Structures are given as structure tokens and as C-alpha cells.
């Protein structure tokens, strides 16, 4: 992989060696530059997972994407730099009670440095971690440039379930659940098909955009509501009233630029005439 266009895209000018410091710097720069977004799903364009299409969309066209695009791109970058990693599958649990079983359609990375496994994930929406944290430390609060993280586990014979959590104020919330099972490309293709086409997929029913900022805050867009927050503290929140305001906001706040007249929105939440 030619890394120069990617590093120019995220504004990274540091070393190109497979060290923890390099991983931290690249992950933060990526999370603060390439938004999480599902806009192509709502535009009916489909989501391609070929290397060429991901590079064109996220790097050349300066767009964002979701987990299969974001973490596939980062995996190729880190592999080119010489990191050892595995692609793992997960179930997204944010805002879901434990008794609900969501589909296993999330991809994240386990990066191994000096025999220590690190969780890396730049594709889990408005709470994507902005720095790696250790997978082998259980029930230990770990700092990242944004929210603290931790890994919990529970036995669920014959498997052990792990839970990735983030700390918002004094409350720990589930982000995703996994078993450390790898996710081969064919499973990514199946998961991507469900995520982008199934009528009950949240990406078909909602407009979702998220971007971390270097100052520790986050920007998010859920349908018509824009939020700028620091952890769980709301700094700014307002509703978007028309499609043109949305198009302008996507460009100004997230760097996502679309032609005049582009209309987004879930099928059951069309703009008033």
C-alpha cells in the first residue's frame, strides 16, 4: 500500500515504524480526520469493500465510512508498517440491554506489540476510541485521548464474552461485545450486506455521522440533531431544519462536501415540504 496519500489525508508526518507510539499517533489522527458516516447507504449507492473503492472514498474523495471501511483501511496501513494484527468480529451493544442479542456485524482490530494485544477500532460511531488500549487487562480503567476504556468478561459456556466499555462521567456503558473470534473477509462481506441493505439495519433507518476532535470533544449527528460534547457534557446541541442546512453543516463541521440539492434522511423521516 502506498501510505503517502493516507498520511496526507490524516495529516500525519511522524515515524513509520511499528511501535506503540506510532500506533497511538496514527489512530488519533485518523479518528480526528475521517468521520464515521453512513451517508452512501441513505443515498442508495451501496458500500464496496474492495481496497480500491475504500481508498478512493476515504482518502481521495475525503469521505468517511463505517467499520468495514474504516478498520479495513487502517488494517492495511498498519500491516504495511509492519504491525502484527488480527481482524476480530463483535456485536455493537451501545444503548442495548444485555438480554438483547444484536447481530455480529462489527469489525475491529487486535494489534500485537511485543506480545501485548491492543484493541484498535476507528469504526464504531460517535464513541470510536481515539487511542489503543490493552485487551489483556480485565476490569482495569485505561486512559485514551478521549473517554477512559476498559474490558470486562463473563463466562457464557462454551465461550467467554468480552465487553468493551467507555466511561461517560461516572458511568460505564457497553460499546460492543466479542469473543476474540477472527472475522475473515467473507464474513465482512456478509455483515456489510446486512448493515447496508437490511430494512431493520440502523444504518438504513438513521442518518449517523461522528467525528472526534483533538481537543477531546466529539461532534455527532443523529438524524436531524447535531451535538458537540465533551464526554457526557453537552457543549452545543441544535436541530437541523432543512436539507440545505444539513448539507452545509456536513461540510463545515465534518468536512463532508456534497453538491447543492443533495438530500439525505431516513425513508420515514423526510423533510417537510
Secondary structure, 3 states (H helix, E strand, C coil): CCCHHHHHHHCCCCCCCCCHHHHHHHHHHHHCCCCEECHHHHCCCCCCCCHHHHHHHHHHCCCCECHHHHHHHHHHHHHHHCCEEEEEEEEECCCCCCCCCCCCCEEEEEEEECCEEEEECCCCHHHCCCCCEECCCECCCECCCCCCEEEEEEEECCEEEEEEEEEECCEEEEEEEECCCECCHHHHHHHHHHHHHCCCCHHHHCCEEEEECCCCCEEEEECCEEEEEECCEEEEEEECCCHHHHHHHHHHHHCCCCCCCCCCCCCCCCCCC
